[in-house]
Amino acid sequence: MPIGFRAFLDFERPDPSLIESYRGIPSSNIGDCVRKMNCMFGGIRAFNHKNLLGSAFTVKVPSGDNLVAQAALDYAQPGDVIVIDGAGYTDRALVGGMMLAYAEMRKLGGFVVNGAVRDLADIEASPLPVFAKAATPLGPYREGPGEINVPVVCGGQVVMPGDILVGDADGLVVIPRRDAAELLELARGNLAGEQDELERMKNGSFTEQEHRDRFTGLFLGRGGSIEN
């Protein structure tokens, strides 16, 4: 296949039940369990109030051109999240209301765009989650090139086809497919521990000494000192 105009459709997706097991686990808890290394940054944010969960179907395009991103909509499977690496360019939108409507018709899982989107009223009304860097009314070119299901970079993180994406109001976290089963148990434990501690703070059973032991102890252990 010619470099720059390639589509790879055969890749391993996570088991759907494994993906679904992440539903309801906040991105922040998962982010804690990957030691703060797999969370997207660089301005990638939610453009509507829909949580995102699904496996990545990746697209790499040149700045401001969405020809291959449009083609990807025909080959992604229901539940797939279209992850478009547009090199962070925000002067032209790569996703708009028409693409969103077609993705909804095909029961896709949403969009993550390292670039810009448009038609914010359509995005707000859509059941599909949309994450991106910016919005602009200016539309894209449709000349190519572009590649489908290659490694991409979005929000400072490498995303591989088949990785699991979890997104909410806090942002997005990337779960490498090979780590997903192990990370699920860690994230569940992290969330349960956090919820228990929050409840103890609310009902008054969490003591100030516990907090001092943890955080002041860590401060002192790092060489800090306290003077009266």
N, C-alpha and C positions, 0 to 999 in steps of 0.2 A: 504493500500500500504506500502511496506517496506521503512522505513526511509532511505534516501540516494539514492534511485532509484525510484523517483516519478515524475510524470508529471501531472500538473493541467492545463487543456485546457480551462476550463470554467471561464472566467473573463470578466469584463466589459471594453470595449474599449470606448474611447471618440468618439463622433460623427465625422465622417470624415470631415464634413464642418468646425467644430471647429478646428481640427488639421490644415486644410488648411489655416485657417484665420491667423495663426502664420507665414505663409510664408512671408519672406521679413523683418521680425522684427529681428534685431540683438540680439544675445545672451546677449550682454552688456546691452541693454535697459531692457530686461526681468530681468536680474540679478539685476539691480537697483531696480526694482519693487518688488522683493522678499527680499529686504533689505540685499542683498549680501549673502544670506544663502543657495541658491540652485545651485550654480555654482560648477562644478566639478573642482578638483585640483589634486595635486599629480602626475603631469606629463601626464595626459590624454590629447592627442593632435591629431590634424588631420594628417592623413597620405596620403591624397590626397587633391585636391582642390574642393571638392564637399560639399555643405552645406547639413546638415542632418535635417530632420523633420519627425517625426512619433511617433507612440505609442510603448511603451516598451514591448518586449517579453523577459522575463528574464530567465537567465540560471545560475545556481550555480554549479561550478565544482571544484574539487581539483586541487592543483598546477600542471600545466603541462599536464593535461588530458582533451581531448576535445570530448570524446565519446558522452556525452549527448548534447554537443553543436552541434555536427553533427546531432543527432536525432532531435533537435529542428528545424532544417531547413525544416523538412517535415511537421511540424505542425503549424508553423507561417503562418500568412495570408499576402497577398500582402500589402505592405506598413509598416508592422511591422519592428521595429528596434530590432535586436538581441543584447541584453545587457548581456555580459558574465562576471560574477564575477569569475575570476581565482585567487583571493587572492593577486593580484598584483605581482605574480611570473612572472619573465621575462626571465628565462633561456630556456623555451620551448614555441614555438609559438602555440597559440590556434586557429588562423585563418590564412589561406593562400589562394593562388590563386584558388585552386579547390573548396573550400567552397564558395569563392566569386562568382565564375562562376555559381555554383548551386543556390546560393541566387539570383543572377541576373535572372536566368532562371525562378525562382519562384516569381519574381517581389517583393522581400522584400525591406525594406527601408534602409538597411545598418547595420553596426556593431559598437558597442562600447565595447571595451575589457579592462577589468582591468587585464592586462597582456600584452603578446607580440603577434606580428603578423610576417608573413614572406611573401616572394614573392612580394617585393615592386614594381617591374615593373608591375605586374598584378594589384596591388592595384592602382597604378598611372593611369593605362589605364581603370580602371573600372568606370562605371557611378555611382556605389554605394559608398557612403561616408564610410570611415573607420576611427575610432578614437581608439587609444590604447596608451599604455605607452612606448613601445619599439619594436624593431625589432631584430630577431635572425634567423639564418638559421636552428636551431635545431627544429625538429618537435615534436609533442605531443605524449604522451601515449594514448591508447584507451582502458582503462580498466574500467572506472567508479570509484566511483559512480558519481552522479550528480542529480540535481533536476531542473525541468522546472516550471517557473511561481511561484516562491517564492520570498520573499523580498531579494534583493541583495544590495551589496555596491560597488560602482564604483566611483572613483575619490573623495572619502570622502563623498559621498551622498548616501542615501538610495533611491533605485529605486524600485517602485512597478509595477507589471504588469498593463499596461494601462496608466501609466504616459506618458506625452508628453515630448519628447526630442527635443531640438533645438540646433544645432551645426553649427559653422562656423569657420572662421580663428581665432577668439578669444578664442574659446573653446566651452564647453557644459553647458547647463542649464537644470535642471529637473523641469518640471511643474507638480505638483501633479494633478491627474485627477479631484479631487473634487474642485480644485481652478482654473481650466483652464479658465472657462468663465469669472470670475471676473478679473483674471490677464490679460486676453487679452485686456480688455478696459484700464487698467492701463498702459500696455506696449504701446498701440497705443498712448495714451496721452503723455507718456514719450518721445516717438520717435518724435512725432509732435512738442513738445516743444523744443527738442534738435535741430531739423532741422531748426526751425524758428530762434533760437538763433545763430546757425552757419551761416545762411544766413545774419543775421544782422551784425555779425562780419565781414563777407566778403564784405558787401556793405558799411561798416563804420557807420551804424546807431546804433550799440551797443556802449554804452558809458563806459568810464573807471570808472565813478562813480557807474554805475550799478554793475560792478565787485567788486569794493571796498565795496559797501554796502553789498553785499552778503558774500564775503569771509573774508574781514577784519572785517566786523560786526560779523561774526561767530567766528573768532579768538578772538575778544575782548569779546564777550559774553561767551566764555569758560574761561575767566580770563586772557587773554593775555594782554600785554601792549606794547606800541610803544613809543620809546624815540628818540628824535632828537640828 
